[in-house]
Amino acid sequence: MRRFPWVSASAVAFLVILALLAPYLALPDPTRMDLAGRFAAPHASHLLGQDEYGRDVLSRLVWGARVSLSVSLGAALLAAVVGVTLGVIGGYLRGGAEFVTLRLTDILLCFPPMLLALLIVTLFGPGARTLIPVLAIVYAPSFARVAYAGALTIRSLDYVTAIEALGAGRPRIMARTILPNIAGPVLVQFSLAVAASMVLEAGLSFLGLGVTPPAPSWGLMIGAARATMSQAPQLLLWPCAALTAAILSINALCDGLRDYVDPQPAARRPTRLADRTAPGLAAPPSRDTVLSLRGLSVAIDTPRGAIQPVRDVSFDIKAGETLALVGESGSGKSLTGLALMGLLPPAARVEAGRAWLDGIEVLDSAPDIVRGLRGDRVAMIFQDPMSSLNPVHRVGDQIAEVILAHRDVGAADARSRAVALLRQVGVPDPPRRAAAYPHEMSGGMCQRVMIGMAVANGPRLLIADEPTTALDVTVQAQVLTLMSDLKRETGVALLFITHNLPVVAEIADRVVVLYAGQVVEQGDAAETFAHPRHPYTKALLGSAPREEGPPPEGIPGSVPSPGELPSGCCFAPRCAMRLAACERPPPLVEIGGGRTSRCIRWSEM
């Protein structure tokens, strides 16, 4: 159940009501000076004492809240209205509207916020009325970027296409369909803008370019108290405490509202430390299905006839979800990934099955259509980065090549984007590394380059074919953390192909267990590992290395060759639970909770 953030809402309401009621409270005049009472300690007439001019500190604090909150909230609201409007229009309409939105925000983002604010205030003069539009101009580009990214993602989804097919006009679609779906990140951006506006207003007032004396504001109080902090340090404490409390309360309220109105089920929300301490900094990924695979079978022609190393494989992957494809070598994991990418070796072919990527058929499409998808909507990371990167080209040029193949940009822009991608994936000194050759970098750095190349065009589906196999355990952990962060930030669906079960337990949401080219078990990763419902899954778990406890147990025998499959259950020759009935091929059955098993004795495990 979602709970309304009553605590933070009450705190913000208290601050707002206190500021609104300031003229009606029995408080001394905040501008009346009493030089005889300079730096007086708190007493009955002045509960928080008096400042350097003998003015009542509590009164100035309450009246300062009126000024500081009105400036920051007004500026954030104005910035949100302008920025979100521009971002939604640019992201949904594209074309000229997109160009105007992006170039305008780029121009404003070129100026540091404080310098831009100083420039405008210098031109138009200080004061609260000037500060609101000034701060709105400073923070509107951030709203525009957030709204543009959200609209760009949502506009291609099926429910937007459906409302367009119904004949709804563009304004209605943007207001009723696009805007509600980006409300979460906009709320978070609003909380950040309010906090930043408060700090910037305080900084400008501190410099004498914000709220003009004698009107009280928290920034003016901080500036004045700094000059006398050695005599009366408590004068600096009160406005700083009020500023901190207001910022934390507003941030907590906006984050709580985002969670309250978020349609994503609460049970699926991330629980990492970063999400608990700074919730909502990234928009929650859509749970719409990105890839739907049905009945994939891959055949290879041999002198003895055709064999099928992959048989009737089906699964779905949703946005922001990690699906692990596990099994021993020879189980058909990599061939499944290569088939989805249209990269099967010449001897292999897709014999049956269909696959839809965001509603686009990928198995039966023409080669030019698949080529347009590959590296754009779907990308793949291979096992050995040293063999995946061209040794005679610089890594920056290889990343830029991927961008140029799918985006209408110039070579300079592509190279700049390549450097930015290297920075995003954690490669140190990106400009210099972009000019390096693969042999000049370690295996871990090359794998980061491969990840940067894979996400260069913002794919919807990322296929990782044992990306940590050739790396040591320390670098493996770094690469896995990087992939998890990228998935969380972008909402990309991840198909993770591996035989490393501890890795699967760490990163996967769901797991598909393959054996001899068939799906033998499928379900939630935690449930599958805690309660396996197929002997092969249980044997795989028993063969995984452990930090403590008994040594791992090997699985007797080996995966059968695709040309020499048993007549019944393929795992029966290696299974300790086999029966006479296992001589017949077992079906893949639903066992509840979204799980399936290809074992007639699944309920006994």
LUMMIDREN-82118 format. One record per residue (C-alpha): residue number from 1; residue in one letter; x, y, z. Coordinates in steps of 0.1 Angstrom, whole numbers, plus 5000, padded with zeros to 4 digits. Each point is the difference from the previous one (the first is absolute). Layout:
<node NUM, "A", <X, Y, Z>> ...
***
This chain:
<node 1, "M", <5000, 5000, 5000>> <node 2, "R", <5012, 5035, 4991>> <node 3, "R", <5000, 5025, 5029>> <node 4, "F", <4996, 5037, 4997>> <node 5, "P", <5031, 5018, 5013>> <node 6, "W", <4982, 5016, 5030>> <node 7, "V", <5031, 5009, 5020>> <node 8, "S", <5017, 5019, 4972>> <node 9, "A", <4967, 5015, 4989>> <node 10, "S", <4993, 5012, 5035>> <node 11, "A", <5034, 5016, 5003>> <node 12, "V", <4997, 5018, 4967>> <node 13, "A", <4964, 5011, 5009>> <node 14, "F", <5013, 5013, 5033>> <node 15, "L", <5026, 5021, 4983>> <node 16, "V", <4976, 5014, 4974>> <node 17, "I", <4973, 5008, 5026>> <node 18, "L", <5025, 5016, 5023>> <node 19, "A", <5012, 5022, 4971>> <node 20, "L", <4965, 5009, 4989>> <node 21, "L", <4989, 5009, 5036>> <node 22, "A", <5031, 5021, 5007>> <node 23, "P", <4981, 5034, 4998>> <node 24, "Y", <4974, 4987, 5025>> <node 25, "L", <5023, 4985, 5026>> <node 26, "A", <5009, 5019, 5031>> <node 27, "L", <5036, 5006, 4989>> <node 28, "P", <5021, 5031, 5003>> <node 29, "D", <5006, 5021, 4969>> <node 30, "P", <5029, 4981, 4982>> <node 31, "T", <5015, 5033, 4988>> <node 32, "R", <4999, 5020, 5033>> <node 33, "M", <5034, 5005, 5014>> <node 34, "D", <5010, 5001, 5037>> <node 35, "L", <5037, 5008, 5002>> <node 36, "A", <4999, 4997, 5038>> <node 37, "G", <4991, 4963, 4996>> <node 38, "R", <5026, 4990, 4974>> <node 39, "F", <5010, 4963, 5003>> <node 40, "A", <4976, 4995, 5029>> <node 41, "A", <4996, 4964, 5011>> <node 42, "P", <4965, 4983, 4997>> <node 43, "H", <4975, 5012, 5026>> <node 44, "A", <4963, 5003, 5005>> <node 45, "S", <4995, 5030, 4976>> <node 46, "H", <5024, 4986, 4973>> <node 47, "L", <4999, 4962, 5000>> <node 48, "L", <5030, 4996, 4977>> <node 49, "G", <5018, 5032, 5011>> <node 50, "Q", <5009, 5031, 4980>> <node 51, "D", <5024, 5006, 4971>> <node 52, "E", <5027, 5025, 4994>> <node 53, "Y", <4975, 5028, 4997>> <node 54, "G", <4978, 4989, 5029>> <node 55, "R", <4973, 4986, 4976>> <node 56, "D", <4980, 4970, 5012>> <node 57, "V", <5015, 4968, 4985>> <node 58, "L", <4968, 4979, 5002>> <node 59, "S", <4980, 5026, 4982>> <node 60, "R", <5026, 5004, 4973>> <node 61, "L", <5002, 4962, 4997>> <node 62, "V", <4962, 4997, 4995>> <node 63, "W", <4998, 5030, 4976>> <node 64, "G", <5031, 4987, 4982>> <node 65, "A", <4982, 4967, 4994>> <node 66, "R", <4972, 5020, 4983>> <node 67, "V", <5026, 5015, 4976>> <node 68, "S", <5022, 4970, 4995>> <node 69, "L", <4972, 4975, 4994>> <node 70, "S", <4980, 5023, 4977>> <node 71, "V", <5032, 5006, 4979>> <node 72, "S", <5011, 4963, 4998>> <node 73, "L", <4965, 4985, 4995>> <node 74, "G", <4990, 5027, 4975>> <node 75, "A", <5032, 4996, 4980>> <node 76, "A", <4997, 4961, 5001>> <node 77, "L", <4964, 5001, 4989>> <node 78, "L", <5007, 5024, 4971>> <node 79, "A", <5030, 4980, 4989>> <node 80, "A", <4980, 4968, 5001>> <node 81, "V", <4972, 5014, 4979>> <node 82, "V", <5023, 5015, 4974>> <node 83, "G", <5025, 4972, 5000>> <node 84, "V", <4975, 4971, 5000>> <node 85, "T", <4980, 5016, 4972>> <node 86, "L", <5030, 5004, 4978>> <node 87, "G", <5013, 4965, 5008>> <node 88, "V", <4967, 4983, 4993>> <node 89, "I", <4995, 5019, 4968>> <node 90, "G", <5035, 4993, 4988>> <node 91, "G", <5000, 4963, 5010>> <node 92, "Y", <4966, 4992, 4985>> <node 93, "L", <4999, 5022, 4969>> <node 94, "R", <5037, 4996, 4991>> <node 95, "G", <5012, 5019, 4969>> <node 96, "G", <5003, 5037, 5003>> <node 97, "A", <4985, 5001, 5035>> <node 98, "E", <5026, 4975, 5012>> <node 99, "F", <5028, 5021, 4985>> <node 100, "V", <4988, 5032, 5016>> <node 101, "T", <4996, 4983, 5034>> <node 102, "L", <5034, 4984, 5000>> <node 103, "R", <5019, 5029, 4987>> <node 104, "L", <4983, 5025, 5024>> <node 105, "T", <5008, 4978, 5030>> <node 106, "D", <5035, 4994, 4988>> <node 107, "I", <5006, 5037, 4998>> <node 108, "L", <4987, 5006, 5035>> <node 109, "L", <5019, 4970, 5014>> <node 110, "C", <5033, 5014, 4987>> <node 111, "F", <4999, 5026, 5028>> <node 112, "P", <5005, 4990, 5036>> <node 113, "P", <4969, 5008, 5020>> <node 114, "M", <5016, 5025, 5024>> <node 115, "L", <5017, 5019, 4971>> <node 116, "L", <4968, 5001, 4979>> <node 117, "A", <4980, 5012, 5030>> <node 118, "L", <5026, 5027, 5008>> <node 119, "L", <4999, 5012, 4964>> <node 120, "I", <4962, 5004, 4999>> <node 121, "V", <4998, 5015, 5035>> <node 122, "T", <5027, 5025, 4991>> <node 123, "L", <4980, 5010, 4969>> <node 124, "F", <4965, 5002, 5016>> <node 125, "G", <5009, 5008, 5036>> <node 126, "P", <4996, 4980, 5033>> <node 127, "G", <4968, 4992, 5017>> <node 128, "A", <4975, 4972, 5006>> <node 129, "R", <4980, 5008, 4968>> <node 130, "T", <5032, 4997, 4979>> <node 131, "L", <5011, 4969, 5017>> <node 132, "I", <4970, 4978, 4991>> <node 133, "P", <5004, 5004, 4961>> <node 134, "V", <5038, 4999, 5003>> <node 135, "L", <5000, 4967, 5019>> <node 136, "A", <4973, 4986, 4977>> <node 137, "I", <5022, 5007, 4970>> <node 138, "V", <5029, 4983, 5018>> <node 139, "Y", <4981, 4967, 5008>> <node 140, "A", <4975, 4998, 4971>> <node 141, "P", <5026, 4981, 4978>> <node 142, "S", <5002, 4972, 5026>> <node 143, "F", <4963, 4995, 4998>> <node 144, "A", <5001, 5001, 4962>> <node 145, "R", <5026, 4973, 4999>> <node 146, "V", <4981, 4977, 5024>> <node 147, "A", <4967, 5005, 4982>> <node 148, "Y", <5017, 4996, 4966>> <node 149, "A", <5016, 4967, 5009>> <node 150, "G", <4968, 4987, 5015>> <node 151, "A", <4978, 5010, 4970>> <node 152, "L", <5026, 4986, 4976>> <node 153, "T", <4998, 4966, 5017>> <node 154, "I", <4962, 4999, 5004>> <node 155, "R", <4990, 5013, 4966>> <node 156, "S", <5010, 4967, 4984>> <node 157, "L", <4981, 4977, 5024>> <node 158, "D", <4969, 4981, 4989>> <node 159, "Y", <4975, 5019, 5021>> <node 160, "V", <5010, 5033, 4985>> <node 161, "T", <4996, 4985, 4965>> <node 162, "A", <4966, 4987, 5011>> <node 163, "I", <4988, 5034, 5011>> <node 164, "E", <5013, 5015, 4967>> <node 165, "A", <4981, 4974, 4981>> <node 166, "L", <4968, 5010, 5018>> <node 167, "G", <5004, 5035, 4985>> <node 168, "A", <5011, 5020, 5031>> <node 169, "G", <5016, 5033, 4992>> <node 170, "R", <5036, 5008, 5009>> <node 171, "P", <4992, 5024, 5029>> <node 172, "R", <4978, 4973, 5016>> <node 173, "I", <5026, 4973, 4996>> <node 174, "M", <5027, 5021, 5015>> <node 175, "A", <4979, 5012, 5029>> <node 176, "R", <4980, 4968, 5008>> <node 177, "T", <5024, 4972, 4989>> <node 178, "I", <5036, 5013, 5000>> <node 179, "L", <5000, 5024, 5029>> <node 180, "P", <4985, 4976, 5027>> <node 181, "N", <5026, 4974, 4991>> <node 182, "I", <5029, 5024, 5007>> <node 183, "A", <4985, 5014, 5032>> <node 184, "G", <5024, 4980, 5021>> <node 185, "P", <5033, 5014, 4988>> <node 186, "V", <4985, 5035, 4996>> <node 187, "L", <4990, 4999, 5037>> <node 188, "V", <5035, 4990, 5010>> <node 189, "Q", <5015, 5027, 4977>> <node 190, "F", <4976, 5025, 5017>> <node 191, "S", <5013, 4991, 5034>> <node 192, "L", <5036, 5005, 4988>> <node 193, "A", <4991, 5033, 4984>> <node 194, "V", <4984, 5013, 5032>> <node 195, "A", <5030, 4990, 5020>> <node 196, "A", <5024, 5015, 4975>> <node 197, "S", <4979, 5032, 4997>> <node 198, "M", <5001, 5004, 5038>> <node 199, "V", <5038, 4996, 5000>> <node 200, "L", <5005, 5023, 4970>> <node 201, "E", <4977, 5027, 5015>> <node 202, "A", <5019, 4998, 5033>> <node 203, "G", <5033, 5003, 4981>> <node 204, "L", <4988, 5030, 4980>> <node 205, "S", <4985, 5017, 5031>> <node 206, "F", <5033, 4993, 5018>> <node 207, "L", <5018, 5019, 4972>> <node 208, "G", <4975, 5028, 5002>> <node 209, "L", <4984, 4992, 4966>> <node 210, "G", <4969, 4982, 5012>> <node 211, "V", <4974, 5012, 5024>> <node 212, "T", <5007, 5036, 5009>> <node 213, "P", <5002, 5011, 5036>> <node 214, "P", <4983, 5007, 5023>> <node 215, "A", <4976, 4973, 4988>> <node 216, "P", <5011, 4968, 5018>> <node 217, "S", <5010, 4968, 4983>> <node 218, "W", <5020, 4970, 5011>> <node 219, "G", <5028, 5009, 4976>> <node 220, "L", <5003, 5035, 5014>> <node 221, "M", <5000, 4986, 5035>> <node 222, "I", <5028, 4976, 4991>> <node 223, "G", <5020, 5027, 4984>> <node 224, "A", <4996, 5024, 5029>> <node 225, "A", <5007, 4972, 5026>> <node 226, "R", <5032, 4991, 4982>> <node 227, "A", <5016, 5033, 5009>> <node 228, "T", <4992, 4996, 5037>> <node 229, "M", <5003, 4963, 5004>> <node 230, "S", <5029, 5003, 5024>> <node 231, "Q", <4978, 5021, 5023>> <node 232, "A", <4967, 4982, 4996>> <node 233, "P", <5003, 4967, 4982>> <node 234, "Q", <4963, 4992, 5007>> <node 235, "L", <4989, 5026, 4975>> <node 236, "L", <5015, 4979, 4973>> <node 237, "L", <4984, 4968, 5014>> <node 238, "W", <4964, 5010, 4997>> <node 239, "P", <4997, 5010, 4963>> <node 240, "C", <5022, 4970, 4990>> <node 241, "A", <4978, 4976, 5020>> <node 242, "A", <4969, 5015, 4985>> <node 243, "L", <5014, 4997, 4965>> <node 244, "T", <5011, 4964, 5005>> <node 245, "A", <4966, 4990, 5015>> <node 246, "A", <4981, 5016, 4972>> <node 247, "I", <5021, 4983, 4973>> <node 248, "L", <4999, 4966, 5016>> <node 249, "S", <4962, 5003, 5006>> <node 250, "I", <4992, 5010, 4964>> <node 251, "N", <5024, 4973, 4985>> <node 252, "A", <4984, 4973, 5022>> <node 253, "L", <4965, 5012, 4991>> <node 254, "C", <5006, 4999, 4962>> <node 255, "D", <5018, 4966, 5002>> <node 256, "G", <4971, 4987, 5021>> <node 257, "L", <4974, 5013, 4976>> <node 258, "R", <5019, 4984, 4971>> <node 259, "D", <4998, 4967, 5018>> <node 260, "Y", <4964, 5005, 5009>> <node 261, "V", <4988, 5007, 4964>> <node 262, "D", <5024, 4976, 4984>> <node 263, "P", <4981, 4973, 4982>> <node 264, "Q", <5029, 4976, 5003>> <node 265, "P", <4993, 4973, 5026>> <node 266, "A", <5017, 5007, 5033>> <node 267, "A", <5014, 4965, 5002>> <node 268, "R", <5021, 5006, 4968>> <node 269, "R", <5016, 5032, 5012>> <node 270, "P", <5038, 4998, 5004>> <node 271, "T", <5013, 4999, 5036>> <node 272, "R", <5037, 5008, 4994>> <node 273, "L", <5016, 5026, 5024>> <node 274, "A", <5000, 5026, 4972>> <node 275, "D", <4963, 4996, 4995>> <node 276, "R", <4992, 5003, 5038>> <node 277, "T", <5022, 5031, 5005>> <node 278, "A", <4991, 5018, 4967>> <node 279, "P", <4967, 4985, 4988>> <node 280, "G", <4987, 5009, 4965>> <node 281, "L", <5031, 5016, 4985>> <node 282, "A", <4994, 4977, 4970>> <node 283, "A", <4967, 4995, 4985>> <node 284, "P", <4985, 4965, 5008>> <node 285, "P", <5003, 4978, 4969>> <node 286, "S", <4968, 4990, 4981>> <node 287, "R", <4990, 4964, 5006>> <node 288, "D", <4988, 4995, 4964>> <node 289, "T", <5014, 4970, 4982>> <node 290, "V", <5030, 5008, 4979>> <node 291, "L", <5007, 4966, 4986>> <node 292, "S", <4976, 4971, 4995>> <node 293, "L", <5015, 4968, 4987>> <node 294, "R", <4978, 4970, 4990>> <node 295, "G", <5010, 4966, 4989>> <node 296, "L", <5036, 5007, 4988>> <node 297, "S", <5017, 4970, 4984>> <node 298, "V", <5034, 5003, 4983>> <node 299, "A", <5011, 4973, 4975>> <node 300, "I", <5035, 4991, 4987>> <node 301, "D", <5004, 4979, 4969>> <node 302, "T", <5026, 4972, 5003>> <node 303, "P", <5010, 4971, 4978>> <node 304, "R", <4978, 4978, 5022>> <node 305, "G", <4970, 5023, 4997>> <node 306, "A", <4988, 5031, 5018>> <node 307, "I", <5004, 5003, 5038>> <node 308, "Q", <4983, 5024, 5023>> <node 309, "P", <5023, 5015, 5027>> <node 310, "V", <4971, 5023, 5011>> <node 311, "R", <4964, 4987, 5002>> <node 312, "D", <4968, 5018, 5007>> <node 313, "V", <5014, 5027, 5023>> <node 314, "S", <4975, 5026, 5012>> <node 315, "F", <5002, 5029, 5025>> <node 316, "D", <4992, 5037, 5005>> <node 317, "I", <5021, 5028, 5013>> <node 318, "K", <4986, 5033, 5013>> <node 319, "A", <5016, 5034, 5001>> <node 320, "G", <5024, 5004, 5029>> <node 321, "E", <5000, 4963, 5006>> <node 322, "T", <5030, 4976, 5001>> <node 323, "L", <4993, 4965, 4986>> <node 324, "A", <5028, 4975, 5005>> <node 325, "L", <5004, 4972, 4975>> <node 326, "V", <5020, 4973, 5018>> <node 327, "G", <5013, 4965, 4992>> <node 328, "E", <5032, 4981, 4993>> <node 329, "S", <5020, 5005, 4969>> <node 330, "G", <4982, 4985, 4970>> <node 331, "S", <4965, 5008, 5014>> <node 332, "G", <4992, 5025, 4973>> <node 333, "K", <5003, 5032, 5019>> <node 334, "S", <5023, 5019, 4976>> <node 335, "L", <4982, 4988, 4969>> <node 336, "T", <4967, 5013, 5014>> <node 337, "G", <5016, 5035, 5005>> <node 338, "L", <5016, 4999, 4965>> <node 339, "A", <4967, 4990, 4984>> <node 340, "L", <4983, 5030, 5016>> <node 341, "M", <5028, 5022, 4986>> <node 342, "G", <4999, 4985, 4965>> <node 343, "L", <5036, 4989, 5005>> <node 344, "L", <4998, 4962, 4996>> <node 345, "P", <5030, 4984, 4983>> <node 346, "P", <4995, 4991, 4964>> <node 347, "A", <4993, 4963, 5008>> <node 348, "A", <4972, 5008, 5024>> <node 349, "R", <4965, 5013, 4992>> <node 350, "V", <4968, 5008, 5019>> <node 351, "E", <4977, 4971, 4992>> <node 352, "A", <4970, 5011, 5020>> <node 353, "G", <4988, 5026, 5024>> <node 354, "R", <4992, 5037, 5001>> <node 355, "A", <5014, 5029, 5020>> <node 356, "W", <4987, 5035, 5005>> <node 357, "L", <5021, 5029, 5011>> <node 358, "D", <4978, 5029, 5010>> <node 359, "G", <4974, 4985, 4977>> <node 360, "I", <5024, 4996, 4971>> <node 361, "E", <5005, 4965, 4986>> <node 362, "V", <5038, 4992, 5000>> <node 363, "L", <5003, 4964, 4990>> <node 364, "D", <4980, 5002, 4967>> <node 365, "S", <5010, 5036, 4990>> <node 366, "A", <5021, 5009, 4971>> <node 367, "P", <5037, 5003, 5006>> <node 368, "D", <5000, 5038, 4996>> <node 369, "I", <4973, 5004, 5027>> <node 370, "V", <5020, 4978, 5024>> <node 371, "R", <5031, 5019, 4992>> <node 372, "G", <4982, 5032, 5009>> <node 373, "L", <4990, 4986, 5034>> <node 374, "R", <5033, 4984, 5008>> <node 375, "G", <5022, 5025, 5019>> <node 376, "D", <4970, 5023, 5004>> <node 377, "R", <4970, 4984, 5017>> <node 378, "V", <5019, 4969, 5009>> <node 379, "A", <5037, 4996, 5008>> <node 380, "M", <5022, 4972, 5011>> <node 381, "I", <5031, 4997, 5022>> <node 382, "F", <5022, 4970, 4992>> <node 383, "Q", <5022, 4978, 5022>> <node 384, "D", <5035, 5011, 4990>> <node 385, "P", <5004, 5038, 4996>> <node 386, "M", <5035, 4996, 4986>> <node 387, "S", <4987, 4981, 4970>> <node 388, "S", <4969, 5021, 4997>> <node 389, "L", <5019, 5032, 4995>> <node 390, "N", <5018, 5007, 4967>> <node 391, "P", <5037, 5001, 5010>> <node 392, "V", <5010, 5025, 4972>> <node 393, "H", <4974, 5027, 5009>> <node 394, "R", <4999, 5023, 5030>> <node 395, "V", <4973, 4992, 5025>> <node 396, "G", <4984, 5035, 4997>> <node 397, "D", <4997, 4996, 4962>> <node 398, "Q", <4983, 4966, 5005>> <node 399, "I", <4974, 5014, 5023>> <node 400, "A", <4995, 5030, 4977>> <node 401, "E", <4994, 4976, 4971>> <node 402, "V", <4971, 4984, 5018>> <node 403, "I", <4984, 5034, 5005>> <node 404, "L", <5006, 5011, 4964>> <node 405, "A", <4984, 4968, 4988>> <node 406, "H", <4967, 5008, 5017>> <node 407, "R", <4999, 5038, 5006>> <node 408, "D", <5001, 5029, 4977>> <node 409, "V", <5029, 5019, 5017>> <node 410, "G", <5033, 5012, 4989>> <node 411, "A", <5033, 4983, 5006>> <node 412, "A", <5011, 5025, 5027>> <node 413, "D", <4967, 4996, 5019>> <node 414, "A", <5003, 4962, 4998>> <node 415, "R", <5036, 5002, 5014>> <node 416, "S", <4988, 5024, 5028>> <node 417, "R", <4972, 4975, 5008>> <node 418, "A", <5025, 4972, 5001>> <node 419, "V", <5021, 5018, 5026>> <node 420, "A", <4969, 5007, 5020>> <node 421, "L", <4991, 4963, 4999>> <node 422, "L", <5034, 4990, 5012>> <node 423, "R", <4995, 5023, 5029>> <node 424, "Q", <4966, 4986, 5007>> <node 425, "V", <5013, 4964, 5002>> <node 426, "G", <5028, 5010, 5024>> <node 427, "V", <5031, 5001, 4977>> <node 428, "P", <5025, 5023, 5015>> <node 429, "D", <5014, 5029, 4980>> <node 430, "P", <4974, 4995, 4972>> <node 431, "P", <5015, 5024, 4974>> <node 432, "R", <5034, 4982, 5001>> <node 433, "R", <4984, 4965, 5002>> <node 434, "A", <4979, 5008, 4969>> <node 435, "A", <5032, 5005, 4980>> <node 436, "A", <5015, 4966, 5013>> <node 437, "Y", <5000, 4967, 4982>> <node 438, "P", <4985, 4969, 5016>> <node 439, "H", <5033, 4984, 5008>> <node 440, "E", <5009, 5031, 5021>> <node 441, "M", <4972, 4993, 5024>> <node 442, "S", <4993, 4973, 5025>> <node 443, "G", <4973, 4974, 4995>> <node 444, "G", <4977, 5017, 5025>> <node 445, "M", <5004, 5033, 4983>> <node 446, "C", <4994, 4984, 4966>> <node 447, "Q", <4968, 4985, 5014>> <node 448, "R", <4989, 5034, 5012>> <node 449, "V", <5006, 5012, 4964>> <node 450, "M", <4978, 4972, 4987>> <node 451, "I", <4973, 5010, 5024>> <node 452, "G", <5003, 5036, 4990>> <node 453, "M", <4997, 4990, 4963>> <node 454, "A", <4970, 4978, 5008>> <node 455, "V", <4981, 5028, 5017>> <node 456, "A", <5011, 5028, 4976>> <node 457, "N", <4966, 5003, 4983>> <node 458, "G", <4978, 4993, 5030>> <node 459, "P", <4989, 4965, 4992>> <node 460, "R", <4968, 4986, 5014>> <node 461, "L", <5015, 4965, 5003>> <node 462, "L", <5036, 4992, 5010>> <node 463, "I", <5012, 4964, 4996>> <node 464, "A", <5031, 4992, 5021>> <node 465, "D", <5016, 4967, 4990>> <node 466, "E", <5021, 4990, 5030>> <node 467, "P", <5016, 5035, 5002>> <node 468, "T", <5021, 4992, 5031>> <node 469, "T", <5014, 4967, 4990>> <node 470, "A", <5035, 5012, 4990>> <node 471, "L", <5004, 5024, 5030>> <node 472, "D", <5013, 4995, 5035>> <node 473, "V", <4975, 5001, 5028>> <node 474, "T", <5007, 5036, 5011>> <node 475, "V", <4995, 5013, 4965>> <node 476, "Q", <4969, 4977, 4996>> <node 477, "A", <4984, 5017, 5030>> <node 478, "Q", <5007, 5035, 4985>> <node 479, "V", <4986, 4990, 4966>> <node 480, "L", <4968, 4985, 5016>> <node 481, "T", <4995, 5032, 5021>> <node 482, "L", <5005, 5021, 4969>> <node 483, "M", <4974, 4980, 4981>> <node 484, "S", <4975, 5002, 5029>> <node 485, "D", <5004, 5037, 5002>> <node 486, "L", <4995, 5005, 4963>> <node 487, "K", <4969, 4978, 5001>> <node 488, "R", <4986, 5020, 5029>> <node 489, "E", <5008, 5034, 4983>> <node 490, "T", <4987, 4991, 4966>> <node 491, "G", <4973, 4974, 5006>> <node 492, "V", <5017, 4977, 4974>> <node 493, "A", <4989, 4963, 5000>> <node 494, "L", <5029, 4977, 5006>> <node 495, "L", <5003, 4964, 4987>> <node 496, "F", <5030, 4987, 5020>> <node 497, "I", <5015, 4968, 4986>> <node 498, "T", <5022, 4982, 5025>> <node 499, "H", <5009, 4967, 5018>> <node 500, "N", <5010, 5019, 5031>> <node 501, "L", <4972, 4994, 5025>> <node 502, "P", <5013, 5023, 5027>> <node 503, "V", <5000, 5029, 4975>> <node 504, "V", <4964, 4991, 4990>> <node 505, "A", <4989, 5000, 5037>> <node 506, "E", <5016, 5035, 5003>> <node 507, "I", <4985, 5018, 4970>> <node 508, "A", <4971, 4980, 4984>> <node 509, "D", <4963, 5006, 5005>> <node 510, "R", <4989, 4969, 4982>> <node 511, "V", <5019, 4969, 4988>> <node 512, "V", <4996, 4976, 4970>> <node 513, "V", <5019, 4967, 5004>> <node 514, "L", <5010, 4984, 4967>> <node 515, "Y", <5011, 4964, 4996>> <node 516, "A", <5008, 4983, 4966>> <node 517, "G", <4983, 5029, 4982>> <node 518, "Q", <4967, 4999, 5020>> <node 519, "V", <4986, 5021, 5028>> <node 520, "V", <4998, 4977, 5030>> <node 521, "E", <4990, 5026, 5026>> <node 522, "Q", <4990, 5036, 5001>> <node 523, "G", <4989, 5024, 5027>> <node 524, "D", <5010, 5027, 5025>> <node 525, "A", <5037, 4998, 5008>> <node 526, "A", <4997, 5000, 5038>> <node 527, "E", <4972, 4974, 5000>> <node 528, "T", <5018, 4978, 4975>> <node 529, "F", <5032, 5000, 5020>> <node 530, "A", <4983, 4995, 5033>> <node 531, "H", <4976, 4973, 4988>> <node 532, "P", <5012, 4984, 4967>> <node 533, "R", <4973, 4980, 4982>> <node 534, "H", <5023, 4981, 4976>> <node 535, "P", <5028, 4976, 5008>> <node 536, "Y", <5023, 5017, 4976>> <node 537, "T", <4995, 5034, 5017>> <node 538, "K", <5007, 4984, 5034>> <node 539, "A", <5031, 4983, 4986>> <node 540, "L", <5013, 5033, 4986>> <node 541, "L", <4995, 5017, 5034>> <node 542, "G", <5019, 4971, 5016>> <node 543, "S", <5029, 5004, 4976>> <node 544, "A", <5004, 5037, 5007>> <node 545, "P", <5029, 5011, 5022>> <node 546, "R", <4992, 5012, 5036>> <node 547, "E", <5018, 5022, 5024>> <node 548, "E", <4992, 4976, 5028>> <node 549, "G", <4986, 4965, 5005>> <node 550, "P", <5007, 4968, 4980>> <node 551, "P", <5019, 5001, 4968>> <node 552, "P", <4980, 5002, 4967>> <node 553, "E", <4988, 4967, 4985>> <node 554, "G", <5005, 4994, 4963>> <node 555, "I", <4972, 4988, 4978>> <node 556, "P", <5008, 4965, 4987>> <node 557, "G", <5001, 4995, 4962>> <node 558, "S", <4999, 5029, 4974>> <node 559, "V", <4975, 5019, 4979>> <node 560, "P", <4989, 4977, 4971>> <node 561, "S", <5009, 5010, 4965>> <node 562, "P", <4971, 5015, 4980>> <node 563, "G", <5003, 4971, 4976>> <node 564, "E", <4999, 4973, 5027>> <node 565, "L", <4971, 5011, 5023>> <node 566, "P", <4983, 4974, 5022>> <node 567, "S", <4965, 4990, 4989>> <node 568, "G", <4983, 5012, 5032>> <node 569, "C", <5012, 5025, 5026>> <node 570, "C", <5033, 5013, 4989>> <node 571, "F", <5013, 5003, 5035>> <node 572, "A", <4988, 4965, 5010>> <node 573, "P", <5035, 4983, 4994>> <node 574, "R", <5015, 5023, 5026>> <node 575, "C", <4971, 5003, 5024>> <node 576, "A", <4998, 4982, 5034>> <node 577, "M", <4962, 5004, 5000>> <node 578, "R", <4993, 4983, 4966>> <node 579, "L", <4971, 4975, 4997>> <node 580, "A", <4988, 4978, 4972>> <node 581, "A", <4976, 5027, 4990>> <node 582, "C", <5029, 5023, 4992>> <node 583, "E", <5005, 4980, 4968>> <node 584, "R", <4972, 5021, 4985>> <node 585, "P", <5007, 5037, 4993>> <node 586, "P", <4986, 5021, 5029>> <node 587, "P", <4980, 5031, 4992>> <node 588, "L", <5008, 5035, 5013>> <node 589, "V", <4972, 5005, 5026>> <node 590, "E", <4988, 5030, 5020>> <node 591, "I", <5007, 4994, 5037>> <node 592, "G", <4986, 5033, 5014>> <node 593, "G", <5014, 5034, 5009>> <node 594, "G", <5011, 5006, 4964>> <node 595, "R", <5023, 4970, 5001>> <node 596, "T", <5004, 4971, 4976>> <node 597, "S", <5018, 4967, 5002>> <node 598, "R", <5007, 4972, 4975>> <node 599, "C", <5000, 4972, 5026>> <node 600, "I", <4973, 4975, 5009>> <node 601, "R", <5012, 4999, 5036>> <node 602, "W", <5002, 5038, 5006>> <node 603, "S", <4975, 4999, 5029>> <node 604, "E", <5022, 4975, 5019>> <node 605, "M", <5031, 5022, 5001>> 
***
